């Protein structure tokens, strides 16, 4: 995601670790911001729909909710 700079990602990870939070972060290749929005189509801005990633992320979200709501 070109909108999330590496130093911001590292800062987030450090903060979650410092708080002893059980967390995960998934990174997808060939994927920009707004990847689940079929109307996102502005590569120059960094927003492009990516159907394969959208499918994977949707499944991961379902698995997450199943885990925490069970």
PDB file of N, CA, C and O in Angstrom:
ATOM      1  N   UNK A   1       0.850  -1.175   0.000  1.00  0.00           N
ATOM      2  CA  UNK A   1       0.000   0.000   0.000  1.00  0.00           C
ATOM      3  C   UNK A   1       0.892   1.234   0.000  1.00  0.00           C
ATOM      4  O   UNK A   1       1.586   1.489   0.984  1.00  0.00           O
ATOM      5  N   UNK A   2       0.887   1.993  -1.066  1.00  0.00           N
ATOM      6  CA  UNK A   2       1.760   3.164  -1.125  1.00  0.00           C
ATOM      7  C   UNK A   2       1.369   4.254  -0.132  1.00  0.00           C
ATOM      8  O   UNK A   2       2.137   5.191   0.084  1.00  0.00           O
ATOM      9  N   UNK A   3       0.194   4.149   0.473  1.00  0.00           N
ATOM     10  CA  UNK A   3      -0.233   5.169   1.433  1.00  0.00           C
ATOM     11  C   UNK A   3       0.254   4.867   2.852  1.00  0.00           C
ATOM     12  O   UNK A   3       0.162   5.724   3.730  1.00  0.00           O
ATOM     13  N   UNK A   4       0.761   3.678   3.079  1.00  0.00           N
ATOM     14  CA  UNK A   4       1.314   3.307   4.389  1.00  0.00           C
ATOM     15  C   UNK A   4       2.828   3.203   4.242  1.00  0.00           C
ATOM     16  O   UNK A   4       3.348   2.225   3.704  1.00  0.00           O
ATOM     17  N   UNK A   5       3.509   4.205   4.717  1.00  0.00           N
ATOM     18  CA  UNK A   5       4.965   4.240   4.606  1.00  0.00           C
ATOM     19  C   UNK A   5       5.598   3.201   5.539  1.00  0.00           C
ATOM     20  O   UNK A   5       5.072   2.949   6.624  1.00  0.00           O
ATOM     21  N   UNK A   6       6.720   2.597   5.130  1.00  0.00           N
ATOM     22  CA  UNK A   6       7.358   1.558   5.961  1.00  0.00           C
ATOM     23  C   UNK A   6       7.593   1.993   7.402  1.00  0.00           C
ATOM     24  O   UNK A   6       7.405   1.197   8.322  1.00  0.00           O
ATOM     25  N   UNK A   7       7.999   3.238   7.614  1.00  0.00           N
ATOM     26  CA  UNK A   7       8.253   3.680   8.990  1.00  0.00           C
ATOM     27  C   UNK A   7       6.958   3.734   9.803  1.00  0.00           C
ATOM     28  O   UNK A   7       6.993   3.542  11.018  1.00  0.00           O
ATOM     29  N   UNK A   8       5.811   3.993   9.155  1.00  0.00           N
ATOM     30  CA  UNK A   8       4.528   3.986   9.858  1.00  0.00           C
ATOM     31  C   UNK A   8       4.140   2.560  10.233  1.00  0.00           C
ATOM     32  O   UNK A   8       3.601   2.322  11.314  1.00  0.00           O
ATOM     33  N   UNK A   9       4.411   1.624   9.349  1.00  0.00           N
ATOM     34  CA  UNK A   9       4.102   0.214   9.611  1.00  0.00           C
ATOM     35  C   UNK A   9       4.950  -0.281  10.784  1.00  0.00           C
ATOM     36  O   UNK A   9       4.444  -0.958  11.680  1.00  0.00           O
ATOM     37  N   UNK A  10       6.228   0.056  10.774  1.00  0.00           N
ATOM     38  CA  UNK A  10       7.122  -0.351  11.860  1.00  0.00           C
ATOM     39  C   UNK A  10       6.682   0.285  13.175  1.00  0.00           C
ATOM     40  O   UNK A  10       6.677  -0.383  14.209  1.00  0.00           O
ATOM     41  N   UNK A  11       6.316   1.556  13.150  1.00  0.00           N
ATOM     42  CA  UNK A  11       5.861   2.235  14.369  1.00  0.00           C
ATOM     43  C   UNK A  11       4.604   1.564  14.917  1.00  0.00           C
ATOM     44  O   UNK A  11       4.474   1.379  16.127  1.00  0.00           O
ATOM     45  N   UNK A  12       3.683   1.201  14.032  1.00  0.00           N
ATOM     46  CA  UNK A  12       2.464   0.516  14.458  1.00  0.00           C
ATOM     47  C   UNK A  12       2.807  -0.829  15.104  1.00  0.00           C
ATOM     48  O   UNK A  12       2.303  -1.154  16.180  1.00  0.00           O
ATOM     49  N   UNK A  13       3.663  -1.602  14.444  1.00  0.00           N
ATOM     50  CA  UNK A  13       4.051  -2.907  14.982  1.00  0.00           C
ATOM     51  C   UNK A  13       4.705  -2.752  16.351  1.00  0.00           C
ATOM     52  O   UNK A  13       4.407  -3.514  17.271  1.00  0.00           O
ATOM     53  N   UNK A  14       5.581  -1.785  16.490  1.00  0.00           N
ATOM     54  CA  UNK A  14       6.236  -1.554  17.783  1.00  0.00           C
ATOM     55  C   UNK A  14       5.225  -1.175  18.855  1.00  0.00           C
ATOM     56  O   UNK A  14       5.308  -1.656  19.985  1.00  0.00           O
ATOM     57  N   UNK A  15       4.276  -0.322  18.511  1.00  0.00           N
ATOM     58  CA  UNK A  15       3.259   0.082  19.480  1.00  0.00           C
ATOM     59  C   UNK A  15       2.423  -1.111  19.926  1.00  0.00           C
ATOM     60  O   UNK A  15       2.171  -1.276  21.120  1.00  0.00           O
ATOM     61  N   UNK A  16       1.992  -1.940  18.986  1.00  0.00           N
ATOM     62  CA  UNK A  16       1.189  -3.109  19.341  1.00  0.00           C
ATOM     63  C   UNK A  16       1.990  -4.074  20.208  1.00  0.00           C
ATOM     64  O   UNK A  16       1.462  -4.638  21.167  1.00  0.00           O
ATOM     65  N   UNK A  17       3.254  -4.263  19.873  1.00  0.00           N
ATOM     66  CA  UNK A  17       4.104  -5.147  20.676  1.00  0.00           C
ATOM     67  C   UNK A  17       4.321  -4.590  22.079  1.00  0.00           C
ATOM     68  O   UNK A  17       4.292  -5.337  23.057  1.00  0.00           O
ATOM     69  N   UNK A  18       4.538  -3.283  22.179  1.00  0.00           N
ATOM     70  CA  UNK A  18       4.723  -2.663  23.487  1.00  0.00           C
ATOM     71  C   UNK A  18       3.485  -2.829  24.362  1.00  0.00           C
ATOM     72  O   UNK A  18       3.595  -2.954  25.582  1.00  0.00           O
ATOM     73  N   UNK A  19       2.312  -2.829  23.741  1.00  0.00           N
ATOM     74  CA  UNK A  19       1.055  -2.987  24.465  1.00  0.00           C
ATOM     75  C   UNK A  19       0.690  -4.455  24.698  1.00  0.00           C
ATOM     76  O   UNK A  19      -0.342  -4.761  25.297  1.00  0.00           O
ATOM     77  N   UNK A  20       1.542  -5.350  24.220  1.00  0.00           N
ATOM     78  CA  UNK A  20       1.320  -6.805  24.370  1.00  0.00           C
ATOM     79  C   UNK A  20       0.021  -7.255  23.688  1.00  0.00           C
ATOM     80  O   UNK A  20      -0.676  -8.142  24.181  1.00  0.00           O
ATOM     81  N   UNK A  21      -0.288  -6.633  22.552  1.00  0.00           N
ATOM     82  CA  UNK A  21      -1.496  -6.953  21.795  1.00  0.00           C
ATOM     83  C   UNK A  21      -1.235  -8.177  20.921  1.00  0.00           C
ATOM     84  O   UNK A  21      -0.161  -8.310  20.335  1.00  0.00           O
ATOM     85  N   UNK A  22      -2.218  -9.068  20.835  1.00  0.00           N
ATOM     86  CA  UNK A  22      -2.163 -10.201  19.912  1.00  0.00           C
ATOM     87  C   UNK A  22      -2.624  -9.672  18.552  1.00  0.00           C
ATOM     88  O   UNK A  22      -3.811  -9.415  18.355  1.00  0.00           O
ATOM     89  N   UNK A  23      -1.700  -9.513  17.630  1.00  0.00           N
ATOM     90  CA  UNK A  23      -2.047  -8.874  16.364  1.00  0.00           C
ATOM     91  C   UNK A  23      -1.373  -9.578  15.194  1.00  0.00           C
ATOM     92  O   UNK A  23      -0.436 -10.358  15.364  1.00  0.00           O
ATOM     93  N   UNK A  24      -1.878  -9.277  14.008  1.00  0.00           N
ATOM     94  CA  UNK A  24      -1.320  -9.784  12.755  1.00  0.00           C
ATOM     95  C   UNK A  24      -1.326  -8.654  11.733  1.00  0.00           C
ATOM     96  O   UNK A  24      -2.123  -7.720  11.821  1.00  0.00           O
ATOM     97  N   UNK A  25      -0.436  -8.758  10.778  1.00  0.00           N
ATOM     98  CA  UNK A  25      -0.458  -7.840   9.644  1.00  0.00           C
ATOM     99  C   UNK A  25      -0.202  -8.677   8.392  1.00  0.00           C
ATOM    100  O   UNK A  25       0.727  -9.483   8.341  1.00  0.00           O
ATOM    101  N   UNK A  26      -1.032  -8.470   7.406  1.00  0.00           N
ATOM    102  CA  UNK A  26      -0.895  -9.198   6.155  1.00  0.00           C
ATOM    103  C   UNK A  26      -0.471  -8.226   5.062  1.00  0.00           C
ATOM    104  O   UNK A  26      -1.038  -7.144   4.912  1.00  0.00           O
ATOM    105  N   UNK A  27       0.528  -8.634   4.315  1.00  0.00           N
ATOM    106  CA  UNK A  27       1.010  -7.808   3.217  1.00  0.00           C
ATOM    107  C   UNK A  27       0.789  -8.590   1.917  1.00  0.00           C
ATOM    108  O   UNK A  27       1.094  -9.780   1.830  1.00  0.00           O
ATOM    109  N   UNK A  28       0.258  -7.903   0.924  1.00  0.00           N
ATOM    110  CA  UNK A  28      -0.062  -8.531  -0.349  1.00  0.00           C
ATOM    111  C   UNK A  28       0.752  -7.881  -1.468  1.00  0.00           C
ATOM    112  O   UNK A  28       0.826  -6.656  -1.565  1.00  0.00           O
ATOM    113  N   UNK A  29       1.353  -8.710  -2.300  1.00  0.00           N
ATOM    114  CA  UNK A  29       2.093  -8.162  -3.441  1.00  0.00           C
ATOM    115  C   UNK A  29       1.120  -7.670  -4.509  1.00  0.00           C
ATOM    116  O   UNK A  29      -0.038  -8.084  -4.548  1.00  0.00           O
ATOM    117  N   UNK A  30       1.598  -6.797  -5.356  1.00  0.00           N
ATOM    118  CA  UNK A  30       0.806  -6.279  -6.476  1.00  0.00           C
ATOM    119  C   UNK A  30      -0.519  -5.691  -6.018  1.00  0.00           C
ATOM    120  O   UNK A  30      -1.534  -5.822  -6.702  1.00  0.00           O
ATOM    121  N   UNK A  31      -0.506  -5.037  -4.845  1.00  0.00           N
ATOM    122  CA  UNK A  31      -1.746  -4.539  -4.258  1.00  0.00           C
ATOM    123  C   UNK A  31      -1.574  -3.108  -3.772  1.00  0.00           C
ATOM    124  O   UNK A  31      -0.597  -2.780  -3.099  1.00  0.00           O
ATOM    125  N   UNK A  32      -2.532  -2.268  -4.120  1.00  0.00           N
ATOM    126  CA  UNK A  32      -2.524  -0.880  -3.693  1.00  0.00           C
ATOM    127  C   UNK A  32      -3.667  -0.644  -2.709  1.00  0.00           C
ATOM    128  O   UNK A  32      -4.399  -1.567  -2.353  1.00  0.00           O
ATOM    129  N   UNK A  33      -3.804   0.595  -2.282  1.00  0.00           N
ATOM    130  CA  UNK A  33      -4.865   0.998  -1.361  1.00  0.00           C
ATOM    131  C   UNK A  33      -6.229   0.824  -2.046  1.00  0.00           C
ATOM    132  O   UNK A  33      -6.322   0.903  -3.271  1.00  0.00           O
ATOM    133  N   UNK A  34      -7.258   0.594  -1.273  1.00  0.00           N
ATOM    134  CA  UNK A  34      -8.639   0.439  -1.768  1.00  0.00           C
ATOM    135  C   UNK A  34      -8.792  -0.799  -2.645  1.00  0.00           C
ATOM    136  O   UNK A  34      -9.624  -0.821  -3.551  1.00  0.00           O
ATOM    137  N   UNK A  35      -7.998  -1.817  -2.380  1.00  0.00           N
ATOM    138  CA  UNK A  35      -7.975  -3.008  -3.232  1.00  0.00           C
ATOM    139  C   UNK A  35      -9.274  -3.789  -3.247  1.00  0.00           C
ATOM    140  O   UNK A  35      -9.469  -4.628  -4.126  1.00  0.00           O
ATOM    141  N   UNK A  36     -10.176  -3.538  -2.293  1.00  0.00           N
ATOM    142  CA  UNK A  36     -11.459  -4.241  -2.282  1.00  0.00           C
ATOM    143  C   UNK A  36     -12.568  -3.460  -2.968  1.00  0.00           C
ATOM    144  O   UNK A  36     -13.693  -3.948  -3.078  1.00  0.00           O
ATOM    145  N   UNK A  37     -12.269  -2.272  -3.423  1.00  0.00           N
ATOM    146  CA  UNK A  37     -13.279  -1.411  -4.052  1.00  0.00           C
ATOM    147  C   UNK A  37     -13.214  -1.560  -5.573  1.00  0.00           C
ATOM    148  O   UNK A  37     -12.249  -1.108  -6.189  1.00  0.00           O
ATOM    149  N   UNK A  38     -14.218  -2.183  -6.189  1.00  0.00           N
ATOM    150  CA  UNK A  38     -14.200  -2.388  -7.643  1.00  0.00           C
ATOM    151  C   UNK A  38     -14.145  -1.084  -8.442  1.00  0.00           C
ATOM    152  O   UNK A  38     -13.808  -1.097  -9.625  1.00  0.00           O
ATOM    153  N   UNK A  39     -14.471   0.030  -7.807  1.00  0.00           N
ATOM    154  CA  UNK A  39     -14.433   1.314  -8.511  1.00  0.00           C
ATOM    155  C   UNK A  39     -13.085   2.023  -8.375  1.00  0.00           C
ATOM    156  O   UNK A  39     -12.874   3.071  -8.984  1.00  0.00           O
ATOM    157  N   UNK A  40     -12.177   1.460  -7.582  1.00  0.00           N
ATOM    158  CA  UNK A  40     -10.855   2.069  -7.411  1.00  0.00           C
ATOM    159  C   UNK A  40     -10.017   1.779  -8.651  1.00  0.00           C
ATOM    160  O   UNK A  40      -9.762   0.620  -8.978  1.00  0.00           O
ATOM    161  N   UNK A  41      -9.592   2.830  -9.333  1.00  0.00           N
ATOM    162  CA  UNK A  41      -8.831   2.621 -10.576  1.00  0.00           C
ATOM    163  C   UNK A  41      -7.864   3.770 -10.864  1.00  0.00           C
ATOM    164  O   UNK A  41      -7.690   4.164 -12.017  1.00  0.00           O
ATOM    165  N   UNK A  42      -7.247   4.296  -9.830  1.00  0.00           N
ATOM    166  CA  UNK A  42      -6.337   5.427 -10.004  1.00  0.00           C
ATOM    167  C   UNK A  42      -4.946   5.051  -9.503  1.00  0.00           C
ATOM    168  O   UNK A  42      -4.580   5.353  -8.367  1.00  0.00           O
ATOM    169  N   UNK A  43      -4.184   4.393 -10.357  1.00  0.00           N
ATOM    170  CA  UNK A  43      -2.846   3.938  -9.971  1.00  0.00           C
ATOM    171  C   UNK A  43      -1.944   5.103  -9.577  1.00  0.00           C
ATOM    172  O   UNK A  43      -1.116   4.961  -8.678  1.00  0.00           O
ATOM    173  N   UNK A  44      -2.089   6.239 -10.229  1.00  0.00           N
ATOM    174  CA  UNK A  44      -1.260   7.402  -9.900  1.00  0.00           C
ATOM    175  C   UNK A  44      -1.518   7.865  -8.465  1.00  0.00           C
ATOM    176  O   UNK A  44      -0.607   8.352  -7.795  1.00  0.00           O
ATOM    177  N   UNK A  45      -2.745   7.715  -8.000  1.00  0.00           N
ATOM    178  CA  UNK A  45      -3.109   8.088  -6.632  1.00  0.00           C
ATOM    179  C   UNK A  45      -2.794   6.960  -5.649  1.00  0.00           C
ATOM    180  O   UNK A  45      -2.664   7.196  -4.448  1.00  0.00           O
ATOM    181  N   UNK A  46      -2.672   5.735  -6.164  1.00  0.00           N
ATOM    182  CA  UNK A  46      -2.360   4.584  -5.319  1.00  0.00           C
ATOM    183  C   UNK A  46      -3.556   3.760  -4.925  1.00  0.00           C
ATOM    184  O   UNK A  46      -3.488   2.995  -3.964  1.00  0.00           O
ATOM    185  N   UNK A  47      -4.670   3.901  -5.657  1.00  0.00           N
ATOM    186  CA  UNK A  47      -5.877   3.132  -5.359  1.00  0.00           C
ATOM    187  C   UNK A  47      -6.282   2.322  -6.583  1.00  0.00           C
ATOM    188  O   UNK A  47      -6.657   2.880  -7.614  1.00  0.00           O
ATOM    189  N   UNK A  48      -6.202   1.005  -6.459  1.00  0.00           N
ATOM    190  CA  UNK A  48      -6.537   0.116  -7.574  1.00  0.00           C
ATOM    191  C   UNK A  48      -7.196  -1.146  -7.022  1.00  0.00           C
ATOM    192  O   UNK A  48      -6.691  -1.765  -6.086  1.00  0.00           O
ATOM    193  N   UNK A  49      -8.318  -1.515  -7.609  1.00  0.00           N
ATOM    194  CA  UNK A  49      -9.006  -2.763  -7.244  1.00  0.00           C
ATOM    195  C   UNK A  49      -8.146  -3.952  -7.639  1.00  0.00           C
ATOM    196  O   UNK A  49      -7.591  -3.988  -8.737  1.00  0.00           O
ATOM    197  N   UNK A  50      -8.035  -4.926  -6.740  1.00  0.00           N
ATOM    198  CA  UNK A  50      -7.268  -6.148  -7.005  1.00  0.00           C
ATOM    199  C   UNK A  50      -8.125  -7.328  -6.562  1.00  0.00           C
ATOM    200  O   UNK A  50      -8.134  -7.673  -5.380  1.00  0.00           O
ATOM    201  N   UNK A  51      -8.850  -7.956  -7.500  1.00  0.00           N
ATOM    202  CA  UNK A  51      -9.815  -8.995  -7.117  1.00  0.00           C
ATOM    203  C   UNK A  51      -9.213 -10.200  -6.397  1.00  0.00           C
ATOM    204  O   UNK A  51      -9.848 -10.748  -5.496  1.00  0.00           O
ATOM    205  N   UNK A  52      -8.028 -10.621  -6.763  1.00  0.00           N
ATOM    206  CA  UNK A  52      -7.426 -11.786  -6.086  1.00  0.00           C
ATOM    207  C   UNK A  52      -7.136 -11.445  -4.630  1.00  0.00           C
ATOM    208  O   UNK A  52      -7.446 -12.225  -3.729  1.00  0.00           O
ATOM    209  N   UNK A  53      -6.543 -10.279  -4.405  1.00  0.00           N
ATOM    210  CA  UNK A  53      -6.251  -9.866  -3.039  1.00  0.00           C
ATOM    211  C   UNK A  53      -7.538  -9.638  -2.257  1.00  0.00           C
ATOM    212  O   UNK A  53      -7.614  -9.981  -1.077  1.00  0.00           O
ATOM    213  N   UNK A  54      -8.535  -9.070  -2.894  1.00  0.00           N
ATOM    214  CA  UNK A  54      -9.813  -8.836  -2.221  1.00  0.00           C
ATOM    215  C   UNK A  54     -10.399 -10.158  -1.728  1.00  0.00           C
ATOM    216  O   UNK A  54     -10.905 -10.238  -0.608  1.00  0.00           O
ATOM    217  N   UNK A  55     -10.330 -11.176  -2.550  1.00  0.00           N
ATOM    218  CA  UNK A  55     -10.855 -12.493  -2.167  1.00  0.00           C
ATOM    219  C   UNK A  55     -10.071 -13.062  -0.981  1.00  0.00           C
ATOM    220  O   UNK A  55     -10.660 -13.583  -0.034  1.00  0.00           O
ATOM    221  N   UNK A  56      -8.747 -12.960  -1.040  1.00  0.00           N
ATOM    222  CA  UNK A  56      -7.912 -13.467   0.050  1.00  0.00           C
ATOM    223  C   UNK A  56      -8.178 -12.707   1.350  1.00  0.00           C
ATOM    224  O   UNK A  56      -8.324 -13.314   2.411  1.00  0.00           O
ATOM    225  N   UNK A  57      -8.239 -11.393   1.264  1.00  0.00           N
ATOM    226  CA  UNK A  57      -8.452 -10.578   2.454  1.00  0.00           C
ATOM    227  C   UNK A  57      -9.826 -10.829   3.059  1.00  0.00           C
ATOM    228  O   UNK A  57      -9.971 -10.865   4.281  1.00  0.00           O
ATOM    229  N   UNK A  58     -10.833 -11.001   2.212  1.00  0.00           N
ATOM    230  CA  UNK A  58     -12.182 -11.285   2.704  1.00  0.00           C
ATOM    231  C   UNK A  58     -12.189 -12.585   3.507  1.00  0.00           C
ATOM    232  O   UNK A  58     -12.801 -12.665   4.572  1.00  0.00           O
ATOM    233  N   UNK A  59     -11.509 -13.590   2.987  1.00  0.00           N
ATOM    234  CA  UNK A  59     -11.446 -14.880   3.672  1.00  0.00           C
ATOM    235  C   UNK A  59     -10.714 -14.739   5.014  1.00  0.00           C
ATOM    236  O   UNK A  59     -11.135 -15.308   6.021  1.00  0.00           O
ATOM    237  N   UNK A  60      -9.630 -13.985   5.016  1.00  0.00           N
ATOM    238  CA  UNK A  60      -8.885 -13.783   6.257  1.00  0.00           C
ATOM    239  C   UNK A  60      -9.719 -13.032   7.292  1.00  0.00           C
ATOM    240  O   UNK A  60      -9.645 -13.325   8.486  1.00  0.00           O
ATOM    241  N   UNK A  61     -10.507 -12.069   6.834  1.00  0.00           N
ATOM    242  CA  UNK A  61     -11.374 -11.342   7.751  1.00  0.00           C
ATOM    243  C   UNK A  61     -12.439 -12.282   8.335  1.00  0.00           C
ATOM    244  O   UNK A  61     -12.735 -12.221   9.528  1.00  0.00           O
ATOM    245  N   UNK A  62     -13.006 -13.138   7.502  1.00  0.00           N
ATOM    246  CA  UNK A  62     -13.992 -14.098   7.993  1.00  0.00           C
ATOM    247  C   UNK A  62     -13.369 -15.029   9.025  1.00  0.00           C
ATOM    248  O   UNK A  62     -13.980 -15.312  10.055  1.00  0.00           O
ATOM    249  N   UNK A  63     -12.163 -15.504   8.755  1.00  0.00           N
ATOM    250  CA  UNK A  63     -11.473 -16.379   9.708  1.00  0.00           C
ATOM    251  C   UNK A  63     -11.219 -15.656  11.031  1.00  0.00           C
ATOM    252  O   UNK A  63     -11.381 -16.237  12.104  1.00  0.00           O
ATOM    253  N   UNK A  64     -10.822 -14.389  10.946  1.00  0.00           N
ATOM    254  CA  UNK A  64     -10.576 -13.591  12.144  1.00  0.00           C
ATOM    255  C   UNK A  64     -11.842 -13.462  12.978  1.00  0.00           C
ATOM    256  O   UNK A  64     -11.813 -13.677  14.190  1.00  0.00           O
ATOM    257  N   UNK A  65     -12.965 -13.110  12.330  1.00  0.00           N
ATOM    258  CA  UNK A  65     -14.217 -12.959  13.074  1.00  0.00           C
ATOM    259  C   UNK A  65     -14.682 -14.293  13.650  1.00  0.00           C
ATOM    260  O   UNK A  65     -15.216 -14.333  14.758  1.00  0.00           O
ATOM    261  N   UNK A  66     -14.488 -15.375  12.918  1.00  0.00           N
ATOM    262  CA  UNK A  66     -14.847 -16.692  13.455  1.00  0.00           C
ATOM    263  C   UNK A  66     -14.042 -16.976  14.708  1.00  0.00           C
ATOM    264  O   UNK A  66     -14.577 -17.479  15.695  1.00  0.00           O
ATOM    265  N   UNK A  67     -12.759 -16.657  14.672  1.00  0.00           N
ATOM    266  CA  UNK A  67     -11.896 -16.915  15.824  1.00  0.00           C
ATOM    267  C   UNK A  67     -12.307 -16.078  17.032  1.00  0.00           C
ATOM    268  O   UNK A  67     -12.439 -16.620  18.129  1.00  0.00           O
ATOM    269  N   UNK A  68     -12.510 -14.792  16.863  1.00  0.00           N
ATOM    270  CA  UNK A  68     -12.746 -13.953  18.047  1.00  0.00           C
ATOM    271  C   UNK A  68     -14.193 -13.987  18.522  1.00  0.00           C
ATOM    272  O   UNK A  68     -14.468 -13.646  19.672  1.00  0.00           O
ATOM    273  N   UNK A  69     -15.114 -14.390  17.667  1.00  0.00           N
ATOM    274  CA  UNK A  69     -16.526 -14.419  18.053  1.00  0.00           C
ATOM    275  C   UNK A  69     -17.011 -15.804  18.452  1.00  0.00           C
ATOM    276  O   UNK A  69     -18.175 -15.976  18.816  1.00  0.00           O
ATOM    277  N   UNK A  70     -16.134 -16.781  18.386  1.00  0.00           N
ATOM    278  CA  UNK A  70     -16.529 -18.145  18.756  1.00  0.00           C
ATOM    279  C   UNK A  70     -16.474 -18.347  20.249  1.00  0.00           C
ATOM    280  O   UNK A  70     -16.774 -19.437  20.735  1.00  0.00           O
TER     281      UNK A  70
END
